[in-house]
Amino acid sequence: MPGFNLSNSFPLGDRPVKRLGYGAMQLSGPGIFGPPRDPAAALAVLREAVAHGVNHIDTSDFYGPHVTNRLIREALAPYPGDLLIVTKIGARRGEDASWIPDYSPEALKQAVHDNLRNLGLDVLDVVNLRIMFAPLGPAEGSIEAPLTVLAELQRQGLVRHIGLSNVTPTQLEEGRRMVRVVCVQNHYNLAHRDDDALIDALARDGIPYVPFFPLGGFSPLQSSTLSAVAERLGATPMQVALAWLLNRSPNILLIPGTSSVAHLRENLAAADLKLPQDALRELDTIGSPVTPELRFTENEAHPH
């Protein structure tokens, strides 16, 4: 079994986690709906991740729904003492596999209890409130009402820590006036860098930033630049994109997802990839402004 240098860590909530974690979204069926085509393979990926030292797993009970969390429980319970499971609430699934934002108190409470039951936990380590005020990307609007519900669940002892997902800086400020926000999970990568200032501000405050879609929204030219750098370094484009994110700021925590053990190992190997200065300069050019239509792909319309 190959070893990977996952020793680099950063505090999330009240525990240090490895900066390269695992996102479990892809373990359920096509369209993140229904059971996986190969349940044994899904269980193997989870066990392989933990065996290699991953101690930060990102999930949600609306993946499936209920499927991914039950796989995590089957594969890993009783959980290792250092494993931090981060989940999210704020949506439900339609019978047609659609993603339906739902911030009613009843839905938010039910989502927390669903996560607890299907993960087999008495308390959730971190719950991200996923904001979906627009079909794609963050959109302004008060988050006070749903965050008040989540804060009450925290006071009841069902949730240890609260994070925010798909939020604007204004919404983050509003949230931080109400609760201790322990992480922000937004869309960010080489090509989509709207949150540059936000990442730096969070770093100063010691708050993790968890980017999703590490290759989402690339133009053909940007993709070719990334591929050229990867070929020169003898790495895959995903490995280079992940290594760039790790290099970008010490408070960035990664949660790349896959349903393949081979791809998992490739992703974990990004922790060992050192990017020379000429490669970093070339990769930084990918962050030039892109037109809105390039920022999202069809697969990015769902809550990560």
Salt bridges, closest charged atoms under 4 A:
ASP14 OD1 - HIS161 NE2 3.52
GLU48 OE2 - HIS52 NE2 3.06
GLU48 OE2 - ARG265 NE 2.73
ASP58 OD2 - LYS88 NZ 2.88
ASP61 OD2 - HIS66 ND1 2.50
ASP102 OD2 - ARG92 NE 2.83
ASP114 OD1 - ARG117 NH2 2.91
ASP125 OD1 - ARG15 NH1 3.91
ASP125 OD1 - ARG160 NH1 2.74
GLU152 OE1 - ARG155 NH2 3.08
ASP194 OD2 - HIS192 NE2 3.91
ASP194 OD2 - ARG295 NH1 3.03
ASP196 OD2 - ARG193 NE 3.20
ASP196 OD1 - ARG248 NH2 3.15
ASP200 OD1 - ARG248 NH1 3.10
ASP205 OD2 - ARG176 NH1 3.00
GLU282 OE1 - ARG232 NH2 3.03
ASP284 OD1 - ARG193 NH1 3.84
